[in-house]
Amino acid sequence: MAASLPAHLETALSAFAERQPQHGGREGALAFIVESWLSENGFLPTGQEGLRPEELDATNDD
């Protein structure tokens, strides 16, 4: 995957990749960040069933 990012994002990505080496460098860090964001924002199925956090309230509290 080749991605060209603005300098401020490259700096942030490099810092993240250095502090989170388990993702395997820049490419792995970028994939992790994108996958996390897509999953957290409902664009990528998580495989879990149930309600999203914003749908929870006292009426569906079991």
C-alpha positions as CSV (number, residue, x, y, z in Angstrom):
1,M,0.0,0.0,0.0
2,A,1.5,3.3,-1.0
3,A,0.1,6.4,0.5
4,S,1.4,10.0,0.3
5,L,0.3,12.0,3.3
6,P,0.8,15.7,4.4
7,A,3.9,16.3,6.5
8,H,2.1,16.7,9.8
9,L,0.3,13.3,9.2
10,E,3.6,11.6,8.2
11,T,5.2,12.9,11.4
12,A,2.3,11.6,13.6
13,L,2.3,8.3,11.7
14,S,6.1,7.9,12.2
15,A,5.7,8.6,15.9
16,F,2.9,6.1,16.2
17,A,4.8,3.4,14.3
18,E,7.9,3.9,16.6
19,R,5.8,3.7,19.8
20,Q,3.7,0.8,18.6
21,P,6.3,-1.6,16.9
22,Q,3.9,-4.6,17.1
23,H,2.2,-3.2,14.0
24,G,5.3,-3.8,11.9
25,G,6.3,-0.3,10.8
26,R,4.7,2.4,8.8
27,E,2.5,0.2,6.6
28,G,1.2,-1.9,9.5
29,A,0.6,1.2,11.6
30,L,-1.3,2.9,8.8
31,A,-3.4,-0.3,8.2
32,F,-4.1,-0.6,12.0
33,I,-5.2,3.1,12.2
34,V,-7.5,2.8,9.2
35,E,-9.0,-0.5,10.3
36,S,-9.6,0.8,13.8
37,W,-11.3,4.0,12.5
38,L,-13.4,2.1,10.0
39,S,-14.5,-0.4,12.6
40,E,-15.3,2.2,15.3
41,N,-17.3,4.3,12.8
42,G,-19.5,1.5,11.5
43,F,-17.9,1.0,8.1
44,L,-16.2,-2.3,8.9
45,P,-18.2,-5.2,10.4
46,T,-16.8,-6.3,13.8
47,G,-18.4,-9.7,13.8
48,Q,-20.1,-8.9,17.1
49,E,-23.8,-8.8,17.5
50,G,-25.7,-6.4,19.6
51,L,-26.3,-2.7,19.9
52,R,-23.8,0.1,19.2
53,P,-22.9,2.1,22.3
54,E,-24.9,5.1,21.1
55,E,-28.0,2.9,21.0
56,L,-27.7,1.7,24.6
57,D,-30.1,3.2,27.2
58,A,-32.1,2.0,30.2
59,T,-34.9,0.5,28.1
60,N,-32.5,-2.1,26.6
61,D,-30.4,-2.8,29.6
62,D,-30.4,-6.5,30.3
